[in-house]
């Protein structure tokens, strides 16, 4: 029984949340709301901050674009061109 209680307490204290959203206005300008937190207090605080960020951005005219795809890392840069023959 003690192990079960300790396991449940550990799981409750290690909860985490990570939220990320990009909102765009009619001029194409973007704003990002990104919050994360862990633990019994940190996770709910991060969720509250994310909600406030989204509400503030929407009040300023930003909207979540339709068909908002998950964010991805940008592609890697193109390789550098080869050095001229006289430098080799």
C-alpha positions in Angstrom: 0.0 0.0 0.0 2.8 2.4 0.9 4.4 1.8 -2.5 1.2 2.6 -4.3 0.8 5.9 -2.3 4.4 6.9 -3.0 4.0 6.1 -6.7 0.8 8.1 -7.0 2.4 11.0 -5.2 5.5 10.9 -7.4 3.3 10.9 -10.6 1.2 13.8 -9.3 4.3 15.9 -8.6 5.9 15.2 -11.9 3.1 16.1 -14.2 4.1 18.3 -17.1 2.5 20.4 -19.8 3.9 22.1 -22.9 1.7 24.2 -25.2 2.7 26.1 -28.3 0.5 28.1 -30.7 1.2 30.6 -33.5 -1.5 33.3 -34.2 -1.6 35.5 -37.3 -3.2 38.9 -37.9 -4.7 40.2 -41.2 -1.4 41.7 -42.2 0.4 38.4 -41.9 2.2 39.3 -38.7 2.6 36.4 -36.3 2.8 36.0 -32.5 3.8 32.8 -30.7 2.3 31.7 -27.4 4.6 29.1 -25.8 4.4 27.9 -22.2 5.5 24.8 -20.4 5.6 23.8 -16.8 6.0 20.7 -14.6 4.9 19.6 -11.2 1.7 20.1 -9.2 1.9 23.9 -9.5 3.9 24.5 -12.6 1.7 22.6 -15.0 -1.5 24.4 -14.1 0.3 27.8 -14.1 1.7 27.1 -17.6 -1.8 26.2 -18.8 -3.2 29.4 -17.3 -0.4 31.5 -18.9 -1.1 29.9 -22.3 -4.8 30.7 -22.1 -4.0 34.3 -21.1 -1.5 34.7 -23.9 -4.0 33.4 -26.5 -6.8 35.6 -25.1 -4.5 38.7 -25.3 -3.4 37.9 -28.8 -6.9 37.4 -30.0 -8.0 40.7 -28.4 -5.3 42.4 -30.5 -6.7 40.8 -33.7 -4.6 37.7 -34.0 -6.2 34.4 -35.0 -5.2 30.8 -35.2 -4.9 30.2 -39.0 -7.4 27.6 -40.5 -5.7 24.3 -41.0 -2.9 25.2 -38.6 -0.3 22.5 -39.2 1.9 21.4 -36.3 5.1 23.5 -36.1 8.2 22.0 -37.7 11.8 22.9 -37.6 13.0 24.9 -40.6 14.9 22.9 -43.2 18.7 22.8 -42.8 20.7 25.4 -44.7 22.0 24.6 -48.2 25.6 23.4 -48.4 28.2 26.0 -49.2 29.4 26.1 -52.8 32.8 24.5 -53.6 35.8 26.7 -53.3 37.4 28.0 -56.5 40.2 26.0 -58.0 42.9 28.5 -57.2 42.2 28.3 -53.5 42.4 24.5 -53.3 
